Each structure stands twice: as C-alpha cells, then as structure tokens.
C-alpha cells in the first residue's frame, strides 16, 4: 500500500503527476505470487569468441546469483550462447527480463560484478546502438573517441554525474544504473554522435545538480541558468555563382513550341512561290550586309572622331573683375604712412 492510501486518502490514478521520479514503487514480494509461474520462459544470447574464457571462469558465480531468484542458467560453448530459464519456484515474473539483460551485458564485455546489479529493482540497463548514426568510418571513430575522452576522463565524468556504469565497446554503448541516469546517458551519447561535444551536456548536468540543492529555485524555470550553445558547423559545399530560381509549380503542361511551318504561316512566307522566297532571302541578306558595313565603318572611324572640348572658364579673371576699390585705397594709404615714418 502506498503512503496516500495509509492516510485514508487513496490517490486517483488519472491525476497528473508533477514529479514521477520522486514516486516510490512498492516492492514485489514472494507473498504477492505464492503459486509461482505457470509456464517456463527462456532467453538466449550469443557471445563473441574472445569472451569465452572469461565467461567460463565466472559462470559458477552467475549460476549462484540466479539461484537466489529461482532461475537456471546454461552456457553452451559449442554454439557460443548463454541461456536463462525460469523454474516452477520462480515467483517474480519480471526477473527473467532482468536476467536476460544481465547476460546481454556480459556478452557486450561488461564484467560480471557490474552486470549482476541489473537484478536489483532500482537498477536498469540500456544498450545504445551507435553504428548506424554516422556513415563515414573516420568520423565515427573520432566521435566515439570524443565520448571516451583523453584517458577516459569524459566517460568517467559522465559516470559520476549520472551514477551509471558506461562502457563503449565496438558499435554499442552499454549503460547500467538508475533509470533517470540511463535517460541522461542516452541523450549525451546520441548528441555526441550528432557532432555535439559531450562537455556541453556535462556542464549542463553540473549546473542542474547545483540548482537542485537550492530549495528557492525548486519551482522556477532553470533555462536561464543553462548554457546555450550555437551550432557553428558551416557547410563547406561551394555555392554556384548563378543560382537557378525554381519556377512556380503549375499542373498544366507547357505550351507546345511553334514548328517551322507555323512560323511561315504567321509571316505569310508559306504562301510564296520559290522565286518570291529566293527574292526575300536576297533582300534580307542585303539588308544585313548594309547594317554590318555600317557598324564596321563606325568602328573604324571611332579613333578619328575628335573629342568634345569643354570651354575653359578661369576663376582668376572672374576674381580680377571684382576689385574692392575701398580696400585697395586703404592699403595704399597705410603703405605711404610707413614710408614717411
């Protein structure tokens, strides 16, 4: 029973939940399913050849961890597969899904000490496929290395902020931890493969963690505190010098072009006989020759045409015409006084 039902006020399941992460899920106990499972369920997973030695060493520990939940585990080295099965004593219906996730993680090079945590109720796993997100191999390798960081520093910081165990192996990223952290890990991985550096998301997670500790900002919008990064990736494709503008779409087909006979009918040339047609051709040719000769003569005589000279108007003459007699008189009087003195 939930806390609200203990108080005598049962919660309506249709009411909206403000914070789903804060809800406490009741634990499923053996007393809730005393009769066990009616049918047997099983899951099998293949593993690569290089994992055979490690799985052979830790398989007794795998069987021991699954016996507590009344499950069976089989290791087939000939086929290269791991199988988990339910028994008649299995009482938890979801534990077989958890066991399937555990053997999947172990096949993805996750150590058994980490993989067995999936059997806990509060822990989940997520296997993110990144092989199809980038087409070019060199770009894929660079972005995957960007996710790991120098000496694994970026991956370690993601693990500390999300409380998840993250392993990058081949074309997949395996994550293991609380469900909220798994969601954050998936967002970081997908954005990194889409050419967004993981340091941006790590910085945003650090700011969110600081804001969560402040009770005054619990009900406020945090978008003003989070960093906003612009995408500076500019396309390096050269743009054409003369861009062709697309014509407006019309459902009707274009008009049929006029044929040679249609043009002759429009000008009346079609109805002329052979002599008249020849006379018209000669006339057009002579007109073109006259026009061409005229253009050629203009081009030749262009160098011999004198340029138009503009009349020169000197400013000095205009200034000389306007003489200030009174100022000149005063100047002469002043000069005579100086001589006498």
C-alpha positions, 0 to 999 in steps of 0.5 A: 500500500502506498503512503496516500492510501495509509492516510485514508486518502487513496490517490486517483490514478488519472491525476497528473503527476508533477514529479514521477521520479520522486514516486516510490514503487512498492516492492514485489514480494514472494507473498504477492505470487505464492503459486509461482509461474505457470509456464517456463520462459527462456532467453538466449544470447550469443557471445563473441569468441574472445569472451569465452574464457572469461565467461567460463571462469565466472559462470559458477558465480552467475549460476549462484546469483540466479539461484537466489531468484529461482532461475537456471542458467546454461552456457553452451560453448559449442554454439557460443550462447548463454541461456536463462530459464525460469523454474516452477519456484520462480515467483517474480515474473519480471526477473527473467527480463532482468536476467536476460539483460544481465547476460546481454551485458556480459556478452557486450564485455561488461564484467560480471560484478557490474552486470549482476546489479541489473537484478536489483529493482532500482537498477536498469540497463540500456544498450545504445546502438551507435553504428548506424548514426554516422556513415563515414568510418573516420568520423565515427571513430573520432566521435566515439573517441570524443565520448571516451575522452583523453584517458577516459576522463569524459566517460568517467565524468559522465559516470559520476554525474549520472551514477551509471556504469558506461562502457563503449565497446565496438558499435554499442554503448552499454549503460547500467544504473538508475533509470533517470541516469540511463535517460541522461546517458542516452541523450549525451551519447546520441548528441555526441554522435550528432557532432555535439561535444559531450562537455556541453551536456556535462556542464549542463548536468553540473549546473542542474545538480547545483540548482537542485540543492537550492530549495528557492529555485525548486519551482522556477524555470532553470533555462536561464541558468543553462548554457546555450550553445550555437551550432557553428558547423558551416557547410563547406559545399561551394555555392554556384555563382548563378543560382537557378530560381525554381519556377512556380509549380503549375499542373498544366503542361507547357505550351507546345513550341511553334514548328517551322511551318507555323512560323511561315504561316504567321509571316505569310512566307508559306504562301510564296512561290520559290522565286518570291522566297529566293527574292526575300532571302536576297533582300534580307541578306542585303539588308544585313550586309548594309547594317554590318558595313555600317557598324564596321565603318563606325568602328573604324572611324571611332579613333578619328572622331575628335573629342568634345572640348569643354570651354575653359572658364578661369576663376582668376579673371572672374576674381580680377573683375571684382576689385574692392576699390575701398580696400585697395585705397586703404592699403595704399594709404597705410603703405605711404604712412610707413614710408614717411615714418 
